Amino acid sequence: MNEREKEEALKALHVSTLREASHKAGGKEDILLEPGREEALKTEVETALALDIRLRKSLEPYLKTAKTLSHSLGDVAAYLDDARICSACTSYYDCPKRQKGYALKPSYVPNADRVRFHYLPCPKDEEERLLLARIAPRMALDKEFLEAGVKLPKTLFAAASGRYPDTTKLFASFYRALKEKKDGRKVPFLSFYSVNSRSFSRQVLLSFSYLLAKSGQKGMYLKAEDFLLALRHRNPDVRSSALSTWNAFSGCDFLAFEGFSSLPRLGTSFYADFLPSLFHTAREKNLFLLFEEDSPEGTLSAIRYALYGTSAQDEVLNAFEERDRDFVLKDLPE
């Protein structure tokens, strides 16, 4: 390739090459414009700023002189691409960037009369940490809440009508119950079971917990077996911690139980005290109770077994019958 061909090839490079360089540099190095691209890039940047008021306002405080934008074209172009990704963001977990969870932030360099950009932690990361703090304790990974809470509803909303009928009906019942709670009306209990995958019913429970927290509700996500065993643990510290959790239940807006149908054998006297208190408090305080099951009508069967022969059995079974039926999920959204 001769010198002229090299020059033509350089001119033909797309502006995205510059932006890629900016992302790799993290705003720490100057971006040099190839010959003949400055005017085209300036036009593109000015058009983008004219069309997006929010982006223009975010940059205006840093464009101190008439020349600042010209001195910063490559960096500003990279910033615009970065900001567009952020504007479409639904969750920190869904961030598509290489620098996941970071966003370019501007600063003015007086002696160079230019805008420089540096990667700083994304504010959504902090937002979602505060959101998940509303679920305490939460016996699952933060990443699992974010993945289920963001991706599962998105999958259902994007799917063709009728593709996932069982899961769609369950989510419709959940949103209806959430509205009823906000309106001060009585909230039904929800119980559900997946025919195809226990992990999927767990995903639904994680998603509901995330969505409740996102709506401003405070609650708990408990693995039923682990929590109940902790209430009877030999170690006094473990038992005291579990008891503190249980005592705080009445101050919550919801309680999500994972695997509630697999109640450990702790004796009828324990359950004759625990289960009536659970349902009585939930009804009195109008709390969400969510039960993820591992078999059809699993929670109902578990209650019958745990309270067999006690006077509390009918009371608890009648309370549980107030649920919005057992949802059996035969579909499996991808």
NORRAVEN-V540261 format. One line per field, one symbol per residue. phi: phi as a letter, one per 20 degrees, with the letter a starting at -180 (. if undefined). burial: 1 if it has 24 or more other C-alpha atoms within 12 Angstrom, else 0. A space follows every 50 residues. Layout:
phi = ???
burial = ???
This chain:
phi = .fffffffffffgfgggffffffffmmecfdeefgndfffffffffffff edffffffegfdefcfegfffcgfffgffffffffffefdagfegeffeg nccfcebedgfdlbddccfcgfffgfgfffffffdbfceafggffffffe ffgffffeffgnfcffffffffffffffffffenefdffccbbdfebfff ffgfffffffffffeofdacccegfffffffdfffffffffffffffegf eedbcddemffdfffdnfffffeffgfgffffffelefdddeddaglfff fffgffdgndfegffffffffffeleedeeebge
burial = 00000000000000111110011001100110110011001100100110 00001000100110000111111111111111101100001111101001 11111111000001111110010110011011111111110111111111 11100100000001011111101110110010000111111111000101 11111111111111001111111101111111000000000100110011 01111111111111000100110111011111101111111111111111 0111111000011001101100110111111110
